Amino acid sequence: MSELNNPVASGQPTERLIGRRSIPAGDARSVIIRQRYDAPVEEVWSACTDPNRINRWFIEPKGELRQGGTFDLPGNAHGDILRCEPPRLLTLSWIYGDKPDSEVELRLSEDGSGTLLELEHATVSDLMLIEVAVGWEMALDFLSMFLRGDLPGAPVPEDAAEEFEPSPEMMRIAQERGQTWAALVNAES
């Protein structure tokens, strides 16, 4: 089994919040994940926006990867690039299957010698909140592993989203995070 099927929690403290904001689809609630990385802002930005680096820890985006452009994550989501202010802010519309449109915003700031990453996923569907929260936390585990140099050097295969089978450890971590997010979402209802 490859290392990509057996991620472990990033070891980074994760701050989890529920927010509210308006998006084109309507009034939304959002999940906000904050993590600190021991890398400069420019390094984290590059890992999150350069297709030749993203494909080491996430699905490689296709499309016109610039403000006003579009992106497609094969087997996952697609949307528009609404704002791009390197190396601090990236805002995307997020369309996943037949689910309501949502919006993802990535904010980076300096934190001592490292970077504070804040990812916010806003949706008008409360049913999606827990699902996207757990998915993003797991993705950020891979980002952490990538930034530490703990992932294989090969890109993630293009069909990875369709072929992916999580390990029992990954399922356990996802279930625990789902319970944590469910409690937080319900407390903020």
C-alpha positions, 0 to 999 in steps of 0.5 A, a space after each residue: 500500500 502506498 504512503 498516500 493511502 496511509 497518511 497520519 494526522 499532520 501532528 500540527 495543532 488544528 483550530 476548527 471554527 464555524 463561520 457565516 458568510 454570504 456567497 453567490 448561492 446565498 447565506 452560507 455557513 462555513 468550516 474554517 480550518 487553521 494550521 501552522 506550517 514550519 515553512 515560509 508563506 511563499 513556500 506554502 503558497 507555491 505548494 498550494 498553487 503551482 500545479 507541478 507541486 500540488 500534484 505531489 500531495 493533491 489532485 493536479 488541477 487542470 484549466 486556466 489557473 489565474 484570476 478569472 480562470 477556471 479549474 478542474 480537479 478530475 474526479 472531484 470538483 471544478 469552478 472559477 478562480 474568483 480572487 488570486 492575490 499571491 502569496 496571501 489569498 485564493 478564492 474559488 467557487 467550488 462545484 462538486 457533482 450535483 451538490 449546491 455551489 460553494 466557495 473555498 478561500 485560502 488565506 496565508 499569513 506569516 506566523 513567526 518563522 512559519 505560516 498560518 494557513 486558514 482554509 474556509 469552505 462556505 456552503 448553503 448546504 449544512 449537510 456538506 459542512 462535515 463532509 468538506 471539513 473532514 476532506 479538507 483536514 485530510 488534504 491538509 495532512 498531505 500538505 503537511 507531509 509534502 512540506 516536510 518532505 515525507 511524500 514520494 516524489 512522484 505525482 499523484 496519479 490522475 485517476 487517484 480520486 476514482 481509485 482511492 481506497 483509504 486505509 483502516 487508519 485513515 478511516 479511523 482518523 476521518 471518523 474521529 474528525 467527523 465526530 468532532 466536526 459534527 459536535 461543533 456544527 451542531 453546537 453552532 446551529 
